[in-house]
Amino acid sequence: MIGISSIYWREAWKYGMRAWRYCQHDCGHAIAAVSYAAAALGWQSRLVLWAADDVVAGLLGLDRDADFASAEAEAPDVLLWVGNPDSPPELARLLDASRAASWHGRANALSREHVRWPDIDSIHHATCKTDTPEQLLPEPLSSQLPAAADPALDLSFAQIARQRRSAVDFDGVTHISAAAFFAMLECLLPRSHAPPWNALPTTVRVHPALMVHRVDDLDAGLYILLRDPVQLADIRQSMRSEWLWQKVGPAHLPLYFLLPYDLRDAAKLICCHQAIGADSCFALGMLADFDAALNEPWCYRRLFWECGMLGHALYLEAEAAGVRATGIGCYFDDEMHGLLGIDGHAWQSLYHFTMGGAVDDARLSTLPPYAFQP
């Protein structure tokens, strides 16, 4: 079992109140990273979604106040069960063992000075997870999909994972083929035993809305990938009535063309006026269904996790296609909603992403792991 936790101050020192959502994005990336690594070893992974936050804290030792006396608080996020998915862990037995165990070490303080952000504490408490009944894990909705297409580059998972980097700039000229674009999107569809979606055995709630700039044989414009086609009527009703909703791409890929238009300026604006929004091959926003969060506030965290998992898959798919990606935490969600014609709060854009031909920063260098050791 693997536990994930967050120290909000690690983000808040720089990003203030937005630190909470960035920590949730990072949690989603970490979930996906574990799921991919487990799959590379032939193992399955599942999120232990029924565990309450206080149980996660107890198992990870985060509720040991004496060990955090002078250090920043550490918030419990989630547990991942790696192994036989049909034999979930007995949390009560593990919790009893952890309480009787001998713990060693203390948390170290990250910085001498702090700025308190009360709103982070408020949302942390509002989204606290309580015990929920353990349920059988449902099969993902798209479990009958054909195998994903081969990527453009024949690289091992280990090589792709180790070379993955976030792009800091794009060249504004690189194109990708339509086949590569479709292959990337296919990997965002949930499959029964394929990472990272095998780890998230819940209803799909996040759908990428794409601003395509430079994809060969594909019109520039606005597209949407419905990862759960059942939600077509609902999300279509929430957007502008004049959208085309023209099905494109492979038959099994629920990708729809909404608007033929050069959206580079719009993408740049939405990405807080960052050029990477326009200089990419495509940019996207991740639209999340808010109904679950309204009924069960802790599900708000899961929406961000799902976004982070989508981003992690896109990072790896970019490397496999010979390009590079970067997550966009700073974006204008209201501008994105305005572009799509979304009113109200039923659908919200929770994470943005871009992908294109990377311009390397010559000031950066990559060293072998542990190069500092003799």
C-alpha positions in Angstrom: 0.0 0.0 0.0 1.2 3.5 -0.9 0.0 6.6 0.8 0.0 10.2 -0.6 -0.1 13.3 1.4 0.3 17.1 0.8 2.1 19.9 2.6 0.1 23.0 1.4 2.9 25.4 2.4 5.2 23.9 -0.2 2.9 25.5 -2.8 1.3 28.4 -0.7 4.6 30.2 -0.2 4.5 31.0 -3.9 1.0 30.6 -5.1 -1.1 31.6 -2.1 -4.7 30.4 -2.0 -4.3 28.5 -5.3 -1.9 26.1 -3.5 -4.8 23.9 -2.5 -5.8 23.1 -6.0 -2.2 22.7 -7.1 -1.6 20.1 -4.4 -4.7 18.2 -5.7 -3.3 18.3 -9.2 0.0 17.0 -7.9 -1.8 14.2 -6.1 -3.4 13.1 -9.4 -0.1 13.1 -11.1 1.4 11.0 -8.3 -1.5 8.5 -8.5 -0.9 8.1 -12.2 2.9 7.8 -11.7 2.4 4.9 -9.2 -0.2 3.3 -11.5 2.1 3.4 -14.5 5.1 2.1 -12.5 3.1 -0.7 -11.0 1.8 -1.7 -14.5 5.4 -1.8 -15.8 6.1 -4.4 -13.2 2.9 -6.4 -14.1 0.9 -5.2 -11.1 -2.6 -3.7 -10.8 -3.3 -0.6 -8.6 -6.5 0.7 -7.1 -7.4 3.8 -5.0 -8.8 2.9 -1.6 -11.6 5.4 -2.0 -13.6 4.3 1.0 -11.0 5.2 3.6 -11.6 8.3 5.7 -9.0 11.0 6.0 -8.3 10.2 9.6 -7.7 6.6 8.7 -5.2 7.6 6.0 -3.5 10.0 8.5 -3.3 7.2 11.1 -1.7 4.7 8.7 0.8 7.3 7.5 1.6 8.7 11.0 0.4 12.2 10.1 -1.7 12.4 13.2 1.3 12.2 15.5 1.3 15.8 16.8 4.6 15.3 18.7 6.4 14.4 15.4 5.2 17.6 13.7 5.7 20.0 16.6 7.9 22.5 14.8 7.1 21.5 11.2 4.3 22.3 8.7 1.2 20.2 8.8 0.8 17.3 6.4 -2.6 16.6 4.9 -3.7 13.0 4.1 -4.8 12.6 0.6 -5.3 8.9 -0.5 -4.1 5.3 -0.3 -3.2 3.2 -3.3 -3.5 -0.6 -3.1 -0.9 -2.3 -5.3 -1.5 -6.0 -5.9 -4.5 -8.2 -6.3 -7.4 -5.9 -7.0 -9.9 -8.6 -5.8 -8.3 -8.6 -2.3 -8.6 -5.1 -0.9 -6.7 -4.3 2.3 -8.2 -4.7 5.8 -7.8 -1.1 6.9 -9.0 -1.7 10.5 -6.3 -4.4 11.1 -3.6 -2.2 9.5 -4.6 0.8 11.6 -4.4 -1.3 14.8 -0.9 -2.4 13.9 0.2 1.1 13.1 -1.0 2.4 16.5 0.9 -0.4 18.2 4.1 0.2 16.1 7.2 2.0 17.1 7.6 5.1 15.0 10.9 6.8 14.3 11.9 10.2 13.1 10.3 13.7 13.2 9.1 16.0 10.4 11.5 18.8 9.5 10.4 22.4 9.1 10.5 23.7 5.5 11.0 27.4 6.2 11.5 29.7 9.2 8.7 32.1 8.1 5.1 31.5 7.0 2.1 33.3 5.7 -1.2 31.9 6.8 -3.9 31.5 4.1 -7.2 30.9 6.1 -9.1 29.9 2.9 -6.8 26.9 2.5 -7.8 25.7 5.9 -11.4 26.3 5.2 -11.5 24.3 2.0 -9.4 21.6 3.6 -12.0 21.1 6.3 -14.9 21.5 3.9 -13.6 18.6 1.7 -12.6 16.3 4.6 -13.4 12.7 3.7 -15.4 10.6 6.1 -15.9 6.8 6.1 -18.0 5.6 3.2 -19.1 2.0 2.6 -16.7 -0.3 0.8 -18.1 -1.1 -2.6 -17.2 -3.5 -5.4 -15.1 -1.8 -8.0 -17.2 -1.2 -11.2 -15.8 -1.9 -14.6 -14.8 1.3 -16.4 -17.4 2.4 -18.9 -15.1 2.0 -21.9 -13.7 -1.4 -21.0 -14.5 -2.8 -24.5 -12.3 -0.4 -26.4 -9.8 -1.8 -28.9 -6.1 -1.7 -28.0 -4.6 1.8 -28.2 -2.7 2.6 -31.4 1.1 2.4 -31.4 2.9 5.7 -30.6 5.1 7.5 -33.1 8.3 6.6 -31.3 9.3 3.0 -30.3 10.5 3.8 -26.8 10.4 1.7 -23.7 8.3 2.9 -20.8 11.4 3.4 -18.7 13.0 5.7 -21.3 9.8 7.7 -21.7 9.3 8.1 -17.9 12.9 9.1 -17.3 13.1 11.7 -20.2 9.7 13.3 -19.4 10.0 17.0 -18.8 7.7 20.0 -18.7 8.2 22.3 -21.6 9.0 25.9 -20.8 8.5 27.3 -24.3 7.2 26.1 -27.7 8.5 26.9 -31.1 5.2 27.9 -32.7 5.8 25.9 -35.9 5.9 22.2 -35.0 2.9 20.1 -36.3 1.8 16.7 -35.3 0.0 14.2 -37.4 -3.7 13.5 -37.0 -2.8 9.9 -36.2 -0.5 10.9 -33.4 -3.2 13.3 -32.1 -5.9 10.6 -32.1 -3.5 8.1 -30.4 -2.9 10.6 -27.6 -6.6 11.0 -27.0 -7.2 7.3 -27.1 -5.0 6.9 -24.0 -7.3 9.2 -22.1 -10.2 6.8 -22.4 -10.7 4.5 -19.4 -9.7 0.8 -20.0 -10.3 -2.0 -17.5 -6.7 -2.9 -16.6 -4.7 -0.1 -18.3 -2.9 2.5 -16.3 -3.6 5.0 -15.0 -7.4 4.5 -15.2 -7.3 1.1 -13.5 -6.5 3.0 -10.3 -9.6 5.2 -10.5 -12.6 2.8 -10.5 -15.3 5.5 -10.5 -17.5 7.2 -13.1 -15.6 9.4 -15.5 -16.2 13.1 -14.7 -13.6 15.1 -16.6 -13.6 15.8 -20.4 -10.9 17.7 -22.3 -12.1 20.7 -24.4 -9.3 21.2 -27.0 -8.2 24.2 -29.0 -6.3 22.7 -32.0 -3.7 24.9 -33.7 -1.3 22.6 -35.6 -2.5 19.1 -36.3 -2.1 17.9 -39.9 -5.2 17.1 -41.8 -7.4 18.4 -39.0 -9.1 21.8 -39.1 -8.0 24.3 -36.5 -10.7 25.1 -34.0 -12.5 23.9 -31.0 -13.0 20.1 -30.2 -14.2 18.1 -27.2 -13.4 14.5 -26.2 -16.3 12.9 -24.3 -14.5 10.3 -22.2 -18.0 9.1 -21.1 -20.3 9.3 -24.2 -23.3 8.9 -21.8 -22.8 12.5 -20.8 -23.2 13.8 -24.4 -26.7 15.2 -24.0 -25.9 16.9 -20.7 -22.7 18.6 -21.8 -24.1 19.5 -25.2 -27.1 21.3 -23.5 -24.7 23.2 -21.3 -22.8 24.8 -24.3 -23.6 27.1 -27.1 -26.5 25.8 -29.3 -24.7 26.7 -32.5 -21.8 24.3 -32.1 -21.4 21.7 -34.9 -21.0 18.6 -32.8 -19.4 16.8 -35.8 -17.9 13.4 -35.0 -14.3 13.1 -36.2 -11.5 10.6 -35.9 -11.7 6.8 -35.4 -15.2 5.4 -34.9 -14.5 4.4 -31.2 -13.1 7.8 -30.3 -15.8 10.1 -28.9 -14.2 13.3 -30.4 -16.4 16.1 -31.6 -15.6 19.1 -33.8 -17.4 22.2 -32.4 -16.1 25.3 -34.2 -13.7 25.9 -37.1 -11.6 28.9 -36.1 -8.1 30.0 -35.3 -8.1 30.0 -31.5 -4.4 30.8 -30.9 -5.2 34.3 -29.5 -7.9 32.9 -27.3 -5.7 30.1 -26.0 -3.0 32.6 -25.2 -5.5 34.8 -23.3 -7.0 31.9 -21.4 -3.5 30.7 -20.3 -2.9 34.1 -18.5 -1.4 35.6 -21.7 1.3 33.0 -21.9 2.7 32.4 -25.4 2.7 28.6 -24.8 -1.0 28.6 -25.2 -0.7 29.8 -28.8 2.6 28.4 -29.8 1.6 24.8 -29.0 0.1 22.2 -31.4 -3.0 22.2 -29.2 -4.1 23.5 -25.8 -6.9 22.1 -23.7 -9.0 22.8 -20.6 -10.4 20.0 -18.5 -14.2 20.3 -17.9 -15.4 18.6 -14.7 -18.9 17.6 -13.8 -19.7 19.3 -10.5 -22.7 17.3 -9.4 -20.7 14.8 -7.4 -18.9 17.6 -5.5 -22.2 19.3 -4.6 -23.5 16.1 -3.0 -20.3 14.8 -1.5 -17.8 17.7 -1.0 -14.8 15.4 -0.7 -15.4 14.5 -4.4 -14.2 18.0 -5.2 -10.7 16.7 -4.5 -11.2 13.7 -6.8 -12.1 16.0 -9.7 -8.7 17.6 -9.4 -7.0 14.2 -9.1 -8.7 13.0 -12.3 -7.4 16.2 -14.0 -3.9 15.5 -12.7 -4.1 11.9 -14.0 -5.1 13.2 -17.4 -2.2 15.5 -17.4 0.2 12.8 -16.5 -1.0 10.6 -19.3 -0.6 13.5 -21.7 3.0 14.1 -20.5 4.0 10.6 -21.4 2.0 10.5 -24.6 3.8 13.7 -25.7 7.2 12.1 -25.2 6.1 9.1 -27.2 5.0 11.3 -30.0 8.3 13.2 -30.1 7.0 16.4 -28.7 6.6 17.8 -25.2 3.8 19.0 -22.9 3.3 21.3 -19.9 0.6 21.8 -17.4 -1.0 25.2 -17.0 -2.0 26.1 -13.4 -2.5 29.8 -14.2 -5.5 30.2 -16.5 -8.7 32.3 -16.7 -11.5 29.7 -16.1 -14.3 32.3 -16.8 -12.7 33.1 -20.2 -12.7 29.3 -21.0 -16.3 29.0 -19.9 -17.2 32.1 -22.0 -15.5 30.5 -25.1 -17.5 27.3 -24.7 -20.8 29.2 -23.8 -21.0 27.5 -20.4 -23.3 29.2 -17.8 -23.6 28.4 -14.1 -21.5 25.9 -12.2 -22.5 22.5 -13.6 -19.3 22.3 -15.6 -16.1 23.9 -14.5 -12.6 24.0 -16.1 -10.1 22.7 -13.4 -6.8 22.3 -15.2 -5.2 23.4 -18.5 -2.6 21.8 -20.7 -0.6 22.5 -23.8 1.5 20.3 -26.1 3.9 21.2 -28.9 7.5 21.4 -30.2 9.6 22.3 -27.2 12.3 25.0 -27.1 15.0 23.8 -24.7 16.4 26.2 -22.1 20.2 26.1 -22.6 20.6 27.1 -18.9 19.3 23.8 -17.7 21.2 20.5 -17.6 20.3 17.0 -16.8 22.5 14.8 -14.6 22.3 11.1 -14.0 20.4 10.1 -10.8 22.5 10.6 -7.6 25.3 12.1 -9.6 26.3 14.1 -6.5 27.3 10.9 -4.7 30.9 9.6 -5.0 
